[in-house]
Amino acid sequence: MADILISIKDYGAKGDGIADDTVPIQRAINEHRAVYVPPGVYRLSSPILLKQSYSAIVGDPTYPMFKIDPNRGPAIKIMAEGPNIVEWPRIENLYLSCDGMPSFSPTPNENNCGLAITGMHANTEHAVQRAICRNLRIVGFSCGVYTSSTVNTLLERIVIDGHTNDNNNRYVGFYFDGSRFPRSEGSSPQASIEVVNCMWSGPPPPSGVKSTGSTGFFVAGEDPRDIFFDRCETSRGDFGWYIQPSSRAYNIDIHIRRPIIDGVGSCGIKILDWAGYGALSISGGYIVKAGVTDGAGVWVENSQGVMIGDGIQILGLSNNSECDDGIRLYKSKSCAVNGALFENCTYAISVHASSNCSIVGNVVSAASGTLEQDTNFSQAIRVFGGSPLNTIVGNSITGADGNHKYPIGILVDNDCQWNIISSNSIRPDTVEQPYVIRSVHSTLFGIQGERTDIRALALSLISVGGQQVYQGNHLSTRTATPGFRLWPGALSSGAACAAAPPSMTQTNSRCTHCCWWNAANAEHMLALRVNRANREWDAHWAWEARLRFMA
């Protein structure tokens, strides 16, 4: 490479860490576009600018350093201005360093970062296209990489280390500014950014202080779209990813594949106000929380169309806090948590004031040998805060052992209507109450448990005060009778019981045996019942097929 490109030392750059090399480096780029940077430390007093198509700064494989003083702007800026379109700019094999305490601000921008890529100064949107930045180390800036009004950009193998933030402003590894282009109404200026194998190591979160200042990957602006994160990692800090569009109109397609988020203080991934036309997905990887402040592995708020799963693992989040979750869906709708693994979480999945969400095929577990602190298990899956029309199907739940149990496997609170709970596998010796279903109009069916534990299982389903907790597995089977009802064959086919609830019709005409559990006496009551009006016969026998093995 050195034999092909012009060396910046041919233009007078010293690389001794003392002389100001800004002018010779900029002159070499302006005249030849593509330059080679030999080993050395090159001190800068202002940013090096790439403003022409096919410009390139390629460092020696030893990662020569560009060092700039604080408050002097980024070390390198790729930019378009006026009528120009800048295509295929390239930066490789460099170490960008801030020589002193950097400037912080509430919002990162192109002047307080290590590397800036922006087309906001041009006359048209999408003015920086197909930029390639790879094999970079960026250290000491309040923002490592800033992008705006750029398309088809590749960021690959960029490692960012930073300063301790001041808790009043943001310290960010990568900042993606989706602000709309000011000279084109309704334009989407930034799209199709690939972020591959990038890493960020932040400052540790302040002890006992909830801060929003330290984030690995931050996505903001009116119209963020088409950003694809692949195999990226964060360590420490307050957030791994923080995604918050400022407009709910055009948020289209952000995908996070195999993230590694280690020792995060608040949330591994926090998503706010994502409600546009496209999906936001998180798949694979793992999240480990430091346990300093309240939060979650993934927190989704006021959003829709967020999909989480495909093997993601969320580990050890418990710090005995009411707001400490593996995944929390809050004030959101049409989201999914499918195929995720949770270990040693106080709450694995929380559906809070959310609707039409799918919780399917997840594994909630605990291992006593991996408990790093006095983990306080609570509810493996909880639906609360007025959350209707959710589906909880095919999940597996187990505590660690007899000393580390989940008190409740699945909780559906009384203000959460029309939820469906089906075919979940809950280990009874490590979960004290498999189900607590307090909702009047939620459906529970396909119960799985030990053959000898039918009575304990039924009792765990009875809500406080004997409210009705099971309403049947079809709209036509709902009644107003309190208690929990198991259909024919669940216990036996004995004779009618005189203690049956008053609202039941007792008759010998085409009778069927129903098993009733009541909070008052905890004993089964067999009653002969027929209800031709709402045709419950088929529903009865569907229950018999599912529950006979438990008799």
C-alpha positions as CSV (number, residue, x, y, z in Angstrom):
1,M,0.0,0.0,0.0
2,A,2.9,2.4,0.8
3,D,4.3,1.8,-2.7
4,I,1.0,2.8,-4.3
5,L,-0.2,5.8,-2.2
6,I,1.5,9.1,-1.5
7,S,3.0,9.3,1.9
8,I,2.0,12.3,4.1
9,K,5.7,12.5,5.1
10,D,6.5,13.4,1.5
11,Y,4.5,16.6,2.2
12,G,6.4,17.4,5.4
13,A,4.5,15.7,8.1
14,K,6.8,14.8,11.0
15,G,4.9,12.2,13.0
16,D,7.0,13.0,16.1
17,G,4.0,13.9,18.4
18,I,5.3,17.4,18.8
19,A,5.1,19.3,15.5
20,D,1.7,20.4,14.1
21,D,1.1,18.1,11.1
22,T,-2.3,19.4,10.1
23,V,-1.3,21.5,7.1
24,P,1.0,18.9,5.4
25,I,-1.6,16.1,5.8
26,Q,-4.4,18.2,4.5
27,R,-2.3,19.4,1.5
28,A,-1.4,15.8,0.6
29,I,-5.1,14.8,0.6
30,N,-6.2,17.8,-1.4
31,E,-3.7,17.2,-4.1
32,H,-3.8,13.4,-4.3
33,R,-7.0,12.4,-2.6
34,A,-5.6,9.0,-1.3
35,V,-2.7,9.1,1.1
36,Y,-0.6,6.7,3.2
37,V,0.2,7.4,6.9
38,P,3.5,5.8,8.1
39,P,4.0,4.8,11.7
40,G,4.1,7.8,14.1
41,V,2.1,10.2,16.2
42,Y,0.7,13.1,14.2
43,R,-0.5,16.1,16.2
44,L,-3.4,18.1,14.8
45,S,-4.8,21.5,15.6
46,S,-7.9,21.2,13.4
47,P,-9.8,18.4,11.7
48,I,-8.5,16.6,8.6
49,L,-11.2,17.0,6.0
50,L,-12.2,14.5,3.2
51,K,-14.4,16.5,0.8
52,Q,-13.8,14.7,-2.5
53,S,-15.0,11.5,-3.9
54,Y,-12.6,8.6,-3.7
55,S,-10.5,10.3,-1.0
56,A,-8.7,7.9,1.4
57,I,-6.5,7.9,4.4
58,V,-4.9,4.6,4.9
59,G,-2.6,4.0,7.9
60,D,0.2,1.6,8.4
61,P,-0.9,-1.7,10.0
62,T,0.7,-0.5,13.2
63,Y,-2.1,2.0,13.6
64,P,-0.4,5.4,13.5
65,M,-2.0,8.0,15.7
66,F,-3.8,11.3,14.9
67,K,-3.8,13.3,18.1
68,I,-5.9,16.4,18.4
69,D,-6.4,18.9,21.3
70,P,-9.8,19.1,23.1
71,N,-12.4,21.4,21.7
72,R,-10.7,21.6,18.3
73,G,-13.3,19.5,16.4
74,P,-13.0,15.9,15.3
75,A,-9.7,14.4,14.2
76,I,-11.2,13.5,10.8
77,K,-14.4,14.7,9.1
78,I,-15.8,13.2,5.9
79,M,-18.2,15.9,4.6
80,A,-20.0,17.2,1.6
81,E,-20.8,20.9,1.1
82,G,-22.5,23.0,-1.6
83,P,-23.4,21.1,-4.7
84,N,-20.9,18.3,-4.2
85,I,-21.7,14.6,-3.7
86,V,-18.9,12.7,-2.0
87,E,-18.7,9.1,-2.9
88,W,-16.5,6.2,-1.7
89,P,-14.4,8.1,0.9
90,R,-12.3,5.7,3.0
91,I,-10.4,5.6,6.3
92,E,-8.4,2.6,7.5
93,N,-5.8,1.6,10.1
94,L,-5.7,4.7,12.3
95,Y,-5.7,5.5,16.0
96,L,-7.6,8.7,16.7
97,S,-6.9,10.3,20.1
98,C,-8.2,13.3,22.1
99,D,-5.2,14.8,24.0
100,G,-7.0,15.9,27.2
101,M,-10.5,16.2,28.7
102,P,-13.0,16.4,25.8
103,S,-16.0,18.7,25.5
104,F,-19.3,17.2,26.5
105,S,-22.8,18.3,25.4
106,P,-26.4,17.1,26.0
107,T,-26.5,16.1,22.3
108,P,-23.4,14.8,20.5
109,N,-22.6,16.6,17.3
110,E,-20.0,16.7,14.5
111,N,-17.7,19.0,16.4
112,N,-17.2,17.0,19.6
113,C,-16.3,13.6,18.2
114,G,-13.4,11.6,17.0
115,L,-14.7,10.8,13.5
116,A,-17.6,12.7,11.8
117,I,-19.4,11.7,8.6
118,T,-22.0,14.2,7.5
119,G,-23.7,15.6,4.4
120,M,-25.7,18.2,6.2
121,H,-23.6,21.1,4.7
122,A,-24.5,20.1,1.1
123,N,-27.4,21.4,-1.0
124,T,-29.0,18.0,-1.3
125,E,-29.7,15.1,1.0
126,H,-27.6,11.9,0.8
127,A,-24.6,13.9,-0.1
128,V,-22.1,11.5,1.5
129,Q,-22.4,8.0,0.0
130,R,-20.7,4.7,0.4
131,A,-18.2,5.8,3.0
132,I,-16.0,3.0,4.4
133,C,-14.3,3.3,7.8
134,R,-12.6,0.2,9.2
135,N,-9.9,-0.9,11.5
136,L,-9.9,2.2,13.7
137,R,-9.2,2.8,17.4
138,I,-10.8,6.0,18.8
139,V,-10.0,7.0,22.4
140,G,-10.9,9.9,24.7
141,F,-13.6,11.8,22.8
142,S,-17.0,12.5,24.3
143,C,-18.4,10.9,21.1
144,G,-16.4,8.4,19.1
145,V,-18.2,8.4,15.7
146,Y,-21.0,10.8,14.5
147,T,-23.0,10.2,11.4
148,S,-25.7,12.3,9.6
149,S,-27.1,12.6,6.1
150,T,-25.1,9.7,4.8
151,V,-26.2,6.5,3.0
152,N,-24.7,3.1,2.3
153,T,-22.0,3.6,4.9
154,L,-19.9,0.8,6.4
155,L,-18.4,1.0,9.9
156,E,-16.3,-2.1,10.5
157,R,-13.9,-3.1,13.3
158,I,-14.0,0.2,15.1
159,V,-13.0,0.1,18.8
160,I,-13.9,3.1,21.0
161,D,-12.6,3.7,24.6
162,G,-13.7,6.9,26.4
163,H,-13.5,9.3,29.3
164,T,-15.6,9.2,32.4
165,N,-18.6,11.4,31.7
166,D,-19.7,14.2,34.0
167,N,-23.3,12.8,34.5
168,N,-24.8,15.9,33.1
169,N,-24.1,15.3,29.4
170,R,-23.9,12.4,27.1
171,Y,-20.8,10.3,26.5
172,V,-21.5,8.1,23.4
173,G,-19.5,5.6,21.4
174,F,-21.5,5.8,18.1
175,Y,-24.2,8.5,17.5
176,F,-26.5,8.1,14.5
177,D,-28.3,11.4,13.8
178,G,-31.5,10.8,11.8
179,S,-32.5,14.5,11.7
180,R,-34.3,15.4,8.5
181,F,-32.4,17.3,5.8
182,P,-33.2,21.0,6.4
183,R,-33.4,21.9,2.7
184,S,-35.7,19.1,1.6
185,E,-39.2,18.8,3.2
186,G,-39.9,15.3,4.5
187,S,-36.5,13.9,3.3
188,S,-34.9,10.9,4.9
189,P,-31.3,11.9,4.8
190,Q,-29.6,8.9,6.6
191,A,-30.1,5.3,5.7
192,S,-28.5,1.9,5.0
193,I,-25.7,2.0,7.5
194,E,-23.9,-1.3,8.3
195,V,-22.1,-1.4,11.7
196,V,-20.0,-4.6,11.9
197,N,-17.8,-6.0,14.6
198,C,-17.6,-2.6,16.4
199,M,-16.8,-2.3,20.1
200,W,-17.3,0.3,22.8
201,S,-16.0,0.4,26.3
202,G,-17.6,3.1,28.5
203,P,-16.9,4.4,32.0
204,P,-18.4,2.4,34.8
205,P,-21.8,3.8,35.9
206,P,-21.7,6.1,38.9
207,S,-22.3,4.2,42.1
208,G,-26.0,4.4,43.1
209,V,-26.7,7.1,40.5
210,K,-29.0,6.6,37.5
211,S,-27.3,8.4,34.6
212,T,-28.3,8.5,30.9
213,G,-24.9,9.9,29.9
214,S,-22.9,6.8,28.9
215,T,-24.1,4.9,25.8
216,G,-22.4,2.6,23.3
217,F,-24.7,3.0,20.3
218,F,-27.2,5.9,20.2
219,V,-29.8,6.3,17.5
220,A,-31.8,9.5,17.5
221,G,-33.4,12.1,15.2
222,E,-36.7,12.5,13.4
223,D,-36.2,9.7,10.8
224,P,-33.6,7.0,11.7
225,R,-33.9,4.1,9.4
226,D,-32.1,1.1,7.9
227,I,-29.3,0.8,10.4
228,F,-28.0,-2.8,10.8
229,F,-25.8,-3.8,13.7
230,D,-23.9,-7.1,13.3
231,R,-21.8,-8.6,16.1
232,C,-21.2,-5.4,18.0
233,E,-20.2,-5.2,21.6
234,T,-20.4,-2.8,24.6
235,S,-18.8,-3.0,28.0
236,R,-19.9,-1.1,31.1
237,G,-21.6,2.3,30.8
238,D,-25.3,3.1,31.4
239,F,-26.7,1.7,28.1
240,G,-25.5,-0.6,25.4
241,W,-28.0,0.7,22.8
242,Y,-30.3,3.7,23.3
243,I,-32.8,4.2,20.4
244,Q,-35.2,7.2,20.6
245,P,-36.6,8.8,17.5
246,S,-37.9,12.3,17.9
247,S,-40.8,11.6,15.5
248,R,-43.1,8.6,15.4
249,A,-43.8,8.9,11.6
250,Y,-41.0,7.2,9.7
251,N,-39.0,4.8,11.8
252,I,-38.1,2.0,9.5
253,D,-35.9,-1.1,10.1
254,I,-33.2,-1.2,12.7
255,H,-31.8,-4.6,13.3
256,I,-29.4,-5.7,16.1
257,R,-27.8,-9.1,15.5
258,R,-25.8,-10.9,18.1
259,P,-25.0,-8.0,20.4
260,I,-22.7,-8.6,23.4
261,I,-23.5,-6.2,26.2
262,D,-21.4,-6.7,29.3
263,G,-21.7,-5.1,32.7
264,V,-24.2,-2.4,31.7
265,G,-25.5,-0.2,34.5
266,S,-29.1,0.6,33.5
267,C,-30.4,-1.1,30.3
268,G,-28.7,-3.2,27.8
269,I,-30.9,-1.9,25.1
270,K,-33.5,0.9,25.6
271,I,-36.1,1.6,23.0
272,L,-38.4,4.6,23.3
273,D,-41.1,5.9,20.9
274,W,-40.4,3.5,18.1
275,A,-43.7,3.5,16.3
276,G,-43.1,3.8,12.6
277,Y,-43.7,1.6,9.6
278,G,-40.8,-0.9,9.9
279,A,-39.6,-3.4,12.5
280,L,-36.9,-3.2,15.0
281,S,-35.4,-6.6,15.8
282,I,-32.9,-7.9,18.3
283,S,-31.6,-11.5,17.8
284,G,-28.9,-13.6,19.5
285,G,-26.1,-12.5,21.7
286,Y,-26.2,-11.9,25.4
287,I,-26.7,-9.1,28.0
288,V,-25.2,-9.0,31.5
289,K,-26.3,-6.2,33.8
290,A,-24.0,-4.8,36.5
291,G,-26.9,-4.4,38.9
292,V,-26.2,-0.8,40.0
293,T,-29.5,0.8,39.0
294,D,-33.0,-0.1,38.0
295,G,-33.6,-1.1,34.4
296,A,-33.8,-4.1,32.2
297,G,-31.8,-6.2,29.8
298,V,-34.1,-4.8,27.1
299,W,-36.6,-2.0,27.9
300,V,-39.2,-1.2,25.2
301,E,-41.4,1.8,25.9
302,N,-44.2,3.5,23.9
303,S,-43.3,1.5,20.9
304,Q,-44.6,-1.1,18.4
305,G,-43.3,-3.7,16.1
306,V,-40.2,-4.6,18.3
307,M,-39.1,-8.2,17.9
308,I,-36.7,-9.8,20.5
309,G,-35.4,-13.3,20.6
310,D,-33.8,-15.9,18.3
311,G,-31.5,-17.1,21.0
312,I,-30.7,-13.9,22.9
313,Q,-29.5,-14.7,26.4
314,I,-30.1,-12.3,29.3
315,L,-28.1,-13.1,32.4
316,G,-28.0,-12.2,36.1
317,L,-30.0,-9.0,36.2
318,S,-31.3,-9.4,39.7
319,N,-30.7,-6.7,42.2
320,N,-33.9,-7.1,44.2
321,S,-35.5,-4.2,42.5
322,E,-39.2,-3.8,41.4
323,C,-38.0,-2.4,38.1
324,D,-35.3,-4.9,37.3
325,D,-36.4,-7.1,34.4
326,G,-34.9,-9.3,31.7
327,I,-37.2,-7.7,29.1
328,R,-39.9,-5.2,29.9
329,L,-42.6,-4.1,27.4
330,Y,-44.0,-0.9,28.7
331,K,-46.9,1.0,27.1
332,S,-46.2,-0.8,23.9
333,K,-48.1,-2.9,21.4
334,S,-47.6,-5.6,18.8
335,C,-44.2,-6.6,20.1
336,A,-42.8,-10.1,20.4
337,V,-40.4,-11.9,22.7
338,N,-39.8,-15.3,21.1
339,G,-37.0,-17.9,21.7
340,A,-35.1,-16.0,24.4
341,L,-33.2,-17.5,27.3
342,F,-33.2,-15.9,30.8
343,E,-31.1,-16.9,33.7
344,N,-31.2,-15.7,37.3
345,C,-33.5,-12.7,36.7
346,T,-35.9,-11.4,39.3
347,Y,-38.5,-10.9,36.6
348,A,-37.7,-12.5,33.2
349,I,-40.4,-10.9,31.1
350,S,-42.7,-8.1,32.2
351,V,-45.7,-7.0,30.0
352,H,-46.6,-3.7,31.6
353,A,-49.5,-1.6,30.3
354,S,-49.0,-3.2,26.9
355,S,-51.3,-5.0,24.4
356,N,-51.3,-7.5,21.5
357,C,-47.8,-8.8,22.4
358,S,-46.5,-12.3,21.9
359,I,-44.5,-14.2,24.5
360,V,-43.7,-17.5,22.9
361,G,-41.1,-20.3,23.3
362,N,-38.9,-18.6,25.9
363,V,-36.8,-20.4,28.5
364,V,-36.6,-19.0,32.1
365,S,-34.1,-20.7,34.3
366,A,-31.8,-20.3,37.2
367,A,-28.7,-22.1,38.3
368,S,-27.6,-22.1,41.9
369,G,-23.9,-22.5,40.9
370,T,-24.0,-19.3,38.9
371,L,-25.8,-17.0,41.4
372,E,-23.3,-14.2,41.9
373,Q,-25.4,-12.4,44.5
374,D,-28.4,-13.0,46.7
375,T,-30.8,-13.2,43.9
376,N,-34.4,-12.4,44.8
377,F,-36.6,-14.3,42.4
378,S,-40.2,-13.0,42.0
379,Q,-42.3,-13.7,39.0
380,A,-40.8,-15.4,35.9
381,I,-43.4,-13.9,33.5
382,R,-45.8,-11.1,34.7
383,V,-48.6,-9.3,32.9
384,F,-49.8,-6.3,34.8
385,G,-50.7,-2.6,34.7
386,G,-53.7,-3.0,32.4
387,S,-52.3,-5.2,29.7
388,P,-54.9,-6.8,27.4
389,L,-54.9,-9.2,24.5
390,N,-51.5,-10.7,25.0
391,T,-50.4,-14.3,24.2
392,I,-48.2,-16.4,26.5
393,V,-47.6,-19.8,24.9
394,G,-45.0,-22.6,25.1
395,N,-42.6,-21.1,27.7
396,S,-40.4,-23.2,30.0
397,I,-39.9,-22.0,33.6
398,T,-37.8,-23.4,36.3
399,G,-36.0,-22.1,39.4
400,A,-32.5,-23.2,40.5
401,D,-33.4,-25.6,43.3
402,G,-35.5,-25.9,46.4
403,N,-33.7,-23.0,48.0
404,H,-33.9,-20.7,45.0
405,K,-37.5,-20.9,43.8
406,Y,-39.6,-18.6,41.7
407,P,-42.6,-17.8,43.9
408,I,-44.8,-17.4,40.8
409,G,-44.3,-18.8,37.4
410,I,-46.8,-16.7,35.4
411,L,-48.9,-13.8,36.8
412,V,-51.7,-12.2,35.0
413,D,-53.1,-9.4,37.2
414,N,-56.8,-8.6,37.6
415,D,-56.8,-5.5,35.3
416,C,-55.4,-7.4,32.4
417,Q,-58.2,-8.8,30.2
418,W,-58.5,-11.2,27.3
419,N,-55.0,-12.7,27.6
420,I,-54.3,-16.3,26.4
421,I,-52.0,-18.5,28.5
422,S,-51.4,-21.9,27.0
423,S,-49.1,-24.9,27.0
424,N,-46.4,-23.6,29.3
425,S,-44.0,-26.0,31.1
426,I,-43.4,-25.0,34.7
427,R,-41.3,-27.2,37.0
428,P,-43.3,-27.5,40.3
429,D,-40.4,-28.3,42.7
430,T,-38.7,-25.0,41.8
431,V,-41.7,-22.8,41.3
432,E,-44.1,-22.4,44.3
433,Q,-47.2,-21.3,42.3
434,P,-47.1,-22.1,38.6
435,Y,-49.9,-19.7,37.8
436,V,-51.6,-16.8,39.5
437,I,-54.3,-15.7,37.0
438,R,-56.4,-12.9,38.5
439,S,-57.9,-11.7,35.3
440,V,-61.7,-12.2,34.8
441,H,-61.5,-12.6,31.1
442,S,-58.2,-14.3,30.4
443,T,-58.0,-17.9,29.1
444,L,-55.8,-20.6,30.5
445,F,-55.6,-24.0,28.8
446,G,-53.1,-26.8,28.1
447,I,-51.8,-27.0,31.6
448,Q,-48.8,-29.2,32.2
449,G,-47.7,-30.5,35.6
450,E,-46.9,-33.4,37.8
451,R,-49.6,-36.2,38.0
452,T,-49.9,-35.8,41.7
453,D,-50.0,-32.1,41.9
454,I,-53.4,-31.3,40.4
455,R,-54.8,-30.0,43.7
456,A,-51.8,-27.6,44.3
457,L,-51.9,-26.5,40.7
458,A,-55.6,-25.6,40.9
459,L,-55.1,-23.8,44.2
460,S,-52.3,-21.7,42.7
461,L,-54.7,-20.6,40.1
462,I,-57.3,-19.2,42.5
463,S,-57.0,-15.5,42.9
464,V,-57.3,-13.4,46.0
465,G,-60.8,-13.3,47.4
466,G,-62.0,-16.2,45.3
467,Q,-62.4,-14.1,42.1
468,Q,-63.0,-16.1,39.0
469,V,-59.7,-16.8,37.3
470,Y,-60.6,-19.2,34.5
471,Q,-63.3,-18.4,32.0
472,G,-63.0,-21.2,29.5
473,N,-61.1,-21.7,26.3
474,H,-63.7,-20.1,24.0
475,L,-65.9,-17.0,24.1
476,S,-69.0,-19.2,24.3
477,T,-67.9,-21.0,27.5
478,R,-67.5,-18.0,29.8
479,T,-69.8,-17.9,32.8
480,A,-70.1,-15.8,35.9
481,T,-69.3,-18.6,38.4
482,P,-66.4,-17.9,40.8
483,G,-63.6,-20.4,41.3
484,F,-61.4,-22.4,39.0
485,R,-63.0,-25.0,36.8
486,L,-61.4,-28.2,35.3
487,W,-63.4,-30.0,32.7
488,P,-64.4,-33.8,32.7
489,G,-62.0,-36.5,33.7
490,A,-59.6,-34.2,35.5
491,L,-60.0,-36.1,38.8
492,S,-62.7,-38.7,38.6
493,S,-66.1,-39.4,37.3
494,G,-67.9,-39.6,40.6
495,A,-71.4,-38.7,41.4
496,A,-72.9,-35.2,41.7
497,C,-71.7,-33.1,44.7
498,A,-74.3,-31.4,46.8
499,A,-71.8,-28.6,47.6
500,A,-71.6,-27.5,44.0
501,P,-71.8,-23.7,43.4
502,P,-75.4,-22.4,43.4
503,S,-75.1,-21.0,40.0
504,M,-74.5,-24.5,38.5
505,T,-77.4,-26.3,36.9
506,Q,-77.6,-29.9,38.3
507,T,-79.4,-32.4,36.1
508,N,-79.1,-36.0,35.0
509,S,-79.9,-35.2,31.4
510,R,-76.9,-35.6,29.2
511,C,-74.7,-34.8,32.2
512,T,-70.9,-34.3,32.2
513,H,-68.6,-34.3,35.2
514,C,-66.9,-31.0,36.1
515,C,-64.3,-30.5,38.8
516,W,-64.6,-27.2,40.7
517,W,-62.0,-25.7,43.1
518,N,-63.0,-23.0,45.5
519,A,-60.8,-20.7,47.6
520,A,-62.9,-21.2,50.6
521,N,-62.4,-25.0,51.2
522,A,-59.7,-26.0,48.8
523,E,-61.6,-29.2,48.0
524,H,-62.9,-30.5,44.7
525,M,-66.6,-30.5,44.1
526,L,-68.1,-32.8,41.5
527,A,-71.2,-31.5,40.0
528,L,-73.5,-32.7,37.2
529,R,-73.9,-29.9,34.7
530,V,-75.5,-29.4,31.4
531,N,-75.7,-26.2,29.5
532,R,-77.2,-26.7,26.1
533,A,-77.8,-23.0,25.6
534,N,-74.1,-22.1,25.0
535,R,-73.0,-25.5,23.8
536,E,-70.2,-26.1,26.2
537,W,-70.1,-29.9,25.6
538,D,-67.2,-29.8,23.0
539,A,-65.2,-27.4,25.2
540,H,-65.6,-29.9,28.1
541,W,-64.2,-32.8,26.2
542,A,-61.3,-30.7,24.8
543,W,-60.3,-30.1,28.5
544,E,-60.7,-33.8,29.3
545,A,-58.1,-34.6,26.6
546,R,-55.6,-32.2,28.0
547,L,-56.1,-32.9,31.7
548,R,-56.9,-36.6,32.0
549,F,-53.2,-37.5,32.5
550,M,-53.1,-35.4,35.7
551,A,-55.8,-37.4,37.4
